[in-house]
Amino acid sequence: MTAITAPQDKYKAVWIIFFILGLGTLLPWNFFMTATMYFTNRLKDPPAHLSSNQTANATLTGGDTRSVLEAKFNNVMTLCAMLPLLIFTCLNSFLHQRIPQKLRISGSLTVILVVFLLTAVFVKVDMAPLPFFTITMIKIICINSFGAILQGSLFGLAGMLPVSYTTPIMSGQGLAGAFAAFSMICALASGSALQDSAFGYFITACVVILLAIMSYLTLPRMEFFQYYMESNRSRHTADEENKMDLLKKESPAEKRPVVSLTEDEAKPSVSVINIFKQIWVMALSVCFIFTVTIGIFPAVTVEVKSTVSDGSSWETYFIPVSCFLLFNVMDWAGRSLTAICMWPGKDSIWLPVLVGLRVIFIPLFMLCNVQPRHYLPVPFLHDAWYIVFMIFFSFSNGYLASLCMCFGPKKVQPHEAETAGAIMPFFLSVGLALGAALSFAFRAMI
């Protein structure tokens, strides 16, 4: 097979399917993250014998009258999401060749669908704050564990297609956040009771995940997809046959050194270490990007309060619009831009430099009007500062992360692309986990 005989992706059907699958990978996490108002509302009522003590303690410690579970929800939620994501992405990087791809992808989507159906059911079930908090964290651990397997498998699959087919996954993931934030705002604007809005919110997520399952099941029927899967298998088989031919052609006296050399050369096709040596710049860059992002979003950014106090509804919509919706729309724009522009190039020094410069966003957001606070001043008090920082923060996250994820599998040989595509999400998850751990420190410093 040659590139000349490759069929066309008719109607961009494969591209659209990868976009929908990308949407399905991050939609569950984004729906949980943007539903913090619903979750914290159900954690507001502490046991009666603790209420007066907590209120008194809050008065002494800066006026934070929230319950302990409510105050710690965002940090614990982030940690419970990112650690399983890291662990299971690591497992997928090493075990993806032993578990069938179809089982990893369709199985993960099915489990996530079941968890969301249960989440919708629990909306209608009365529960004390502590059991509700515990069950919510278990569900977050579950969807991120299977989400890690899904994400790693999907990037590995895209690594065997042309470079442009990683972009729809990244773009779909960006839309997942925007879709979740927009759904939350619609739920608020509907005027329905919070419980009713949350039920519709989670049912909407179930419908989208079901669509992702149906899309994946149609993927093997696409001629374009079949061509590249067969091409990858044929290339791998040809490599093995060439190695065997070399062994057969050598004389007995020469066979011994050739066997040793050939075995060493065969290992890179399945060696994670050798592949990492080729993609380490991209891998560490994507790790750093998400360390910075998750370190302050949402644990710090969601605590910023609007300075507008004119009695309008802006205060209610400030965080849903300026934090969640704006972040996800600009992140999506950054991810999608890589479909038409991929600067800097994969070997350019500017890419890691731009990634490193994102560290400036950590102090910038910490110096916004985060409340309650005890140590740092608030030089960026006006809402406009927060919005401007959020635009650049989210756009750079989407654009630079998408570049790294696209370039990673293309820095290795074609038969190594699937493994490289599975390694990249592992380092992305390392960044998420590091950011989740650092979020506690960043919030405590304020």
SESEDO-916664 format. One record per residue (C-alpha): x, z, y. Coordinates in steps of 0.2 Angstrom, whole numbers, plus 2048, in hexadecimal, padded with zeros to 3 digits. Last residue first. Example, Ala and Ser with C-alpha at 12.3 -4.5 7.8 and 13.67 -1.06 7.14 Angstrom:
2
SITE,844,824,7FB
SITE,83E,827,7EA
! end
This chain:
446
SITE,7ED,8F7,8A4
SITE,7FB,8FB,898
SITE,7EF,900,88A
SITE,7E6,8EE,88B
SITE,7F7,8E6,888
SITE,7FC,8F2,87A
SITE,7EC,8EF,870
SITE,7ED,8DC,873
SITE,7FE,8DC,86C
SITE,7F7,8DE,85A
SITE,7EB,8D0,85C
SITE,7F8,8C5,864
SITE,804,8C8,855
SITE,7F5,8C3,849
SITE,7F1,8B4,853
SITE,803,8AE,854
SITE,805,8B1,841
SITE,7F5,8A7,83F
SITE,7FC,898,848
SITE,80C,89A,83E
SITE,801,898,82E
SITE,7F7,88A,836
SITE,807,880,837
SITE,80C,883,825
SITE,7FD,87A,81E
SITE,800,86A,827
SITE,813,86B,822
SITE,80D,86C,810
SITE,801,85E,812
SITE,80F,854,81C
SITE,81C,855,80E
SITE,818,845,806
SITE,819,83C,817
SITE,82A,843,81B
SITE,82B,850,828
SITE,82A,851,83B
SITE,818,849,83B
SITE,811,859,833
SITE,816,863,842
SITE,812,857,850
SITE,7FF,858,850
SITE,7FE,86B,84F
SITE,80B,86D,85D
SITE,802,861,868
SITE,7F1,86A,865
SITE,7F9,87B,869
SITE,800,874,879
SITE,7EF,86C,87F
SITE,7E3,87A,87A
SITE,7ED,889,880
SITE,7F3,880,890
SITE,7E0,87C,894
SITE,7DB,88E,890
SITE,7E8,897,89B
SITE,7E7,88A,8A9
SITE,7D4,88C,8AB
SITE,7D5,89F,8A8
SITE,7E1,8A2,8B6
SITE,7D6,898,8C2
SITE,7C6,8A2,8BD
SITE,7CF,8B3,8BE
SITE,7D6,8AF,8CF
SITE,7C4,8A9,8D5
SITE,7BC,8B9,8D0
SITE,7C6,8C2,8DE
SITE,7D0,8D2,8D9
SITE,7E1,8C9,8D5
SITE,7EC,8D7,8DC
SITE,7E4,8E4,8D1
SITE,7F1,8F3,8CF
SITE,7F7,8F9,8BD
SITE,7F5,90A,8B6
SITE,7E4,911,8B2
SITE,7D7,903,8AF
SITE,7C5,902,8AA
SITE,7C3,8F3,8AE
SITE,7CE,8E4,8AF
SITE,7CD,8DD,8C1
SITE,7DC,8D1,8BF
SITE,7EE,8D7,8BE
SITE,7ED,8D7,8AA
SITE,7E8,8C5,8AC
SITE,7F7,8C0,8B5
SITE,803,8CB,8AB
SITE,7FF,8C2,89B
SITE,7FD,8B0,8A3
SITE,80F,8AF,8A6
SITE,813,8AE,894
SITE,80D,89C,894
SITE,81E,897,89A
SITE,825,898,888
SITE,819,88A,883
SITE,81E,87F,891
SITE,830,881,88C
SITE,82C,87E,87A
SITE,825,86D,87E
SITE,831,868,88C
SITE,840,867,87F
SITE,838,857,879
SITE,839,853,866
SITE,826,852,863
SITE,823,849,874
SITE,81E,852,884
SITE,811,84A,886
SITE,804,845,879
SITE,7F6,83C,884
SITE,7E6,833,87E
SITE,7E0,83E,86F
SITE,7EB,84C,875
SITE,7DE,84E,883
SITE,7D2,855,877
SITE,7DB,865,874
SITE,7DD,869,886
SITE,7CB,865,88A
SITE,7C6,870,87C
SITE,7D0,87E,883
SITE,7C8,87B,894
SITE,7B7,87C,88C
SITE,7BB,88B,882
SITE,7C3,895,890
SITE,7B5,891,89C
SITE,7A7,896,890
SITE,7AF,8A6,88A
SITE,7B7,8AE,89A
SITE,7AF,8A6,8AA
SITE,79E,8A3,8A2
SITE,79A,8B1,896
SITE,7A5,8BD,8A0
SITE,79C,8B9,8B1
SITE,78B,8B6,8AA
SITE,784,8C8,8AD
SITE,78E,8CA,8BD
SITE,788,8B9,8C3
SITE,775,8BF,8C2
SITE,774,8C3,8D4
SITE,774,8D5,8DB
SITE,781,8D1,8E8
SITE,78F,8DA,8DF
SITE,79C,8CC,8DC
SITE,7AD,8D5,8D7
SITE,7AA,8CF,8C5
SITE,7B2,8DA,8B8
SITE,7C0,8D5,8AC
SITE,7BE,8DE,89B
SITE,7BB,8CD,891
SITE,7CC,8C7,897
SITE,7D6,8D6,88F
SITE,7D0,8D6,87D
SITE,7CA,8C4,87E
SITE,7D6,8BC,880
SITE,7E6,8C6,886
SITE,7F1,8C7,876
SITE,7E7,8B9,86E
SITE,7EE,8AC,87A
SITE,800,8B2,87B
SITE,802,8B4,869
SITE,7F8,8A3,867
SITE,805,899,871
SITE,813,8A2,869
SITE,80E,89E,857
SITE,80B,88C,85C
SITE,81D,88B,863
SITE,824,893,854
SITE,81D,886,848
SITE,821,877,853
SITE,833,87D,855
SITE,834,881,842
SITE,82E,870,83C
SITE,83E,869,833
SITE,844,87A,82D
SITE,832,87E,828
SITE,832,870,81B
SITE,842,876,813
SITE,83A,888,811
SITE,829,882,80B
SITE,831,879,7FD
SITE,825,86D,7F4
SITE,82C,85C,7F9
SITE,83D,864,7FE
SITE,840,868,7EC
SITE,843,856,7E5
SITE,853,854,7EE
SITE,85B,864,7E5
SITE,854,85D,7D5
SITE,85C,84C,7D8
SITE,86D,853,7DC
SITE,86E,85E,7CC
SITE,867,850,7C1
SITE,874,844,7C9
SITE,882,84F,7C5
SITE,87E,850,7B3
SITE,879,83E,7B0
SITE,88A,836,7B4
SITE,892,838,7A4
SITE,882,834,79B
SITE,881,823,7A4
SITE,875,822,7B3
SITE,866,816,7B2
SITE,85A,823,7AB
SITE,85D,830,7B8
SITE,85B,824,7C6
SITE,84A,81D,7BE
SITE,844,82F,7BE
SITE,847,832,7D0
SITE,83F,821,7D4
SITE,82F,826,7CA
SITE,82E,837,7D3
SITE,82E,82E,7E4
SITE,822,821,7DF
SITE,816,82F,7D9
SITE,817,837,7EA
SITE,814,826,7F3
SITE,805,822,7E8
SITE,7FD,833,7EB
SITE,7FF,832,7FE
SITE,7F8,820,7FE
SITE,7EA,825,7F3
SITE,7E5,833,7FF
SITE,7E8,827,80E
SITE,7DD,819,806
SITE,7CF,825,801
SITE,7CD,82C,813
SITE,7CB,81A,81A
SITE,7BF,815,80C
SITE,7B4,824,810
SITE,7AB,82B,801
SITE,7B7,83A,7FF
SITE,7B1,840,811
SITE,79E,842,80C
SITE,7A0,853,805
SITE,7A9,859,814
SITE,79B,853,820
SITE,78E,85D,816
SITE,799,86D,817
SITE,79B,86B,829
SITE,789,868,82C
SITE,785,879,823
SITE,792,881,82F
SITE,788,87A,83E
SITE,777,881,837
SITE,77E,892,833
SITE,785,893,845
SITE,774,890,84C
SITE,76D,89E,841
SITE,77A,8A9,849
SITE,774,8A6,85A
SITE,761,8A6,856
SITE,763,8B8,84F
SITE,76E,8BD,85E
SITE,760,8B7,86A
SITE,753,8C1,861
SITE,75D,8D1,861
SITE,762,8CF,873
SITE,74F,8CD,878
SITE,74B,8BC,87F
SITE,74F,8B8,891
SITE,754,8A6,88C
SITE,763,8A7,898
SITE,76C,8B4,88D
SITE,76A,8A9,87D
SITE,76F,899,887
SITE,77F,8A2,88C
SITE,783,8A7,87A
SITE,780,895,874
SITE,78B,88F,882
SITE,799,89B,87D
SITE,797,896,86A
SITE,798,883,86E
SITE,7A7,885,87A
SITE,7B0,88F,86C
SITE,7AC,883,85E
SITE,7B0,874,86A
SITE,7C2,879,86A
SITE,7C2,87A,857
SITE,7BB,868,857
SITE,7C8,862,863
SITE,7D6,86A,858
SITE,7CE,862,848
SITE,7CB,852,851
SITE,7DE,851,857
SITE,7E5,853,845
SITE,7DF,842,841
SITE,7E9,83A,84F
SITE,7F9,83C,844
SITE,7F3,830,837
SITE,7ED,838,827
SITE,7F6,843,81A
SITE,7F8,851,827
SITE,7E5,851,829
SITE,7E4,859,818
SITE,7F0,866,81B
SITE,7E7,86A,82C
SITE,7D7,86C,822
SITE,7DF,877,814
SITE,7E6,883,821
SITE,7D6,884,82B
SITE,7CB,887,81B
SITE,7D7,894,814
SITE,7D8,89D,824
SITE,7C5,89C,827
SITE,7C3,8A4,816
SITE,7CD,8B3,81C
SITE,7C5,8B2,82D
SITE,7B3,8B2,827
SITE,7B7,8C1,81B
SITE,7C0,8CC,828
SITE,7B3,8C9,835
SITE,7A5,8CE,828
SITE,7AF,8DE,824
SITE,7B0,8E2,836
SITE,79D,8E0,839
SITE,79A,8EB,829
SITE,7A4,8F9,831
SITE,79D,8F8,842
SITE,78B,8F8,83B
SITE,78F,906,830
SITE,796,910,83F
SITE,788,90B,84C
SITE,779,910,841
SITE,76F,901,83A
SITE,75F,8F9,83D
SITE,75D,8E8,834
SITE,757,8D9,83D
SITE,768,8D3,843
SITE,76E,8D7,831
SITE,766,8C7,82B
SITE,76F,8BC,837
SITE,77F,8C4,832
SITE,77B,8C1,820
SITE,778,8AE,823
SITE,788,8AE,82C
SITE,791,8B6,81D
SITE,789,8A9,812
SITE,78F,89A,81C
SITE,7A1,8A1,81D
SITE,7A0,8A2,80A
SITE,79A,890,809
SITE,7A7,889,815
SITE,7B5,892,80B
SITE,7AF,88A,7FB
SITE,7AE,879,802
SITE,7C0,879,809
SITE,7C9,882,7FC
SITE,7BF,87C,7ED
SITE,7C1,86A,7F3
SITE,7D4,86C,7F5
SITE,7D7,872,7E4
SITE,7E1,882,7E2
SITE,7F3,881,7DC
SITE,7FA,876,7EA
SITE,7F3,881,7F7
SITE,7FB,890,7F1
SITE,80A,892,7FC
SITE,803,88E,80D
SITE,7F1,894,808
SITE,7F9,8A5,805
SITE,800,8A6,816
SITE,7F0,8A0,81E
SITE,7E7,8AE,814
SITE,7F3,8BB,81B
SITE,7F3,8B5,82D
SITE,7E0,8B3,82E
SITE,7DD,8C4,825
SITE,7E8,8CB,833
SITE,7E0,8C1,841
SITE,7CD,8C6,83F
SITE,7CE,8D8,83C
SITE,7DB,8DA,84B
SITE,7CF,8D0,857
SITE,7C0,8DB,852
SITE,7CA,8EB,853
SITE,7CF,8E6,865
SITE,7BE,8E0,86A
SITE,7B4,8EF,862
SITE,7BF,8FD,869
SITE,7B4,902,878
SITE,7A4,900,86E
SITE,7AA,90A,85F
SITE,7B0,918,86A
SITE,7A0,919,874
SITE,7A0,912,886
SITE,79F,91E,894
SITE,7AF,918,89C
SITE,7B0,922,8AC
SITE,7C3,925,8AE
SITE,7C8,931,8A1
SITE,7BF,941,8A6
SITE,7AE,939,8A8
SITE,7B0,931,897
SITE,7B4,941,88F
SITE,7A4,949,896
SITE,79A,93A,890
SITE,7A2,93B,87F
SITE,79E,94D,87D
SITE,78C,94A,882
SITE,789,93C,876
SITE,792,944,867
SITE,783,94E,860
SITE,777,93F,863
SITE,781,933,858
SITE,788,925,863
SITE,77C,917,86A
SITE,786,909,871
SITE,78C,901,861
SITE,77D,8F5,860
SITE,780,8EF,872
SITE,792,8EC,86D
SITE,78E,8E0,860
SITE,781,8D6,86A
SITE,78D,8D5,87A
SITE,79B,8D1,86E
SITE,792,8C1,869
SITE,7A0,8B6,870
SITE,7AD,8BC,863
SITE,7A1,8BB,854
SITE,79C,8A9,858
SITE,7AE,8A4,85C
SITE,7B4,8AA,84B
SITE,7A6,8A1,842
SITE,7A8,891,84C
SITE,7BB,890,849
SITE,7BC,886,839
SITE,7AB,87E,83A
SITE,7AF,874,84A
SITE,7BF,86E,842
SITE,7B4,868,833
SITE,7A9,85F,840
SITE,7B8,857,848
SITE,7BF,852,837
SITE,7AE,84A,833
SITE,7AE,840,844
SITE,7C0,839,841
SITE,7BB,834,82F
SITE,7AB,82B,836
SITE,7B5,822,845
SITE,7A7,815,844
SITE,7B1,80D,836
SITE,7C2,815,833
SITE,7CB,805,830
SITE,7D3,800,820
SITE,7E6,801,81D
SITE,7ED,7F0,817
SITE,7FA,7EF,825
SITE,800,801,823
SITE,806,7FC,812
SITE,800,800,800
! end
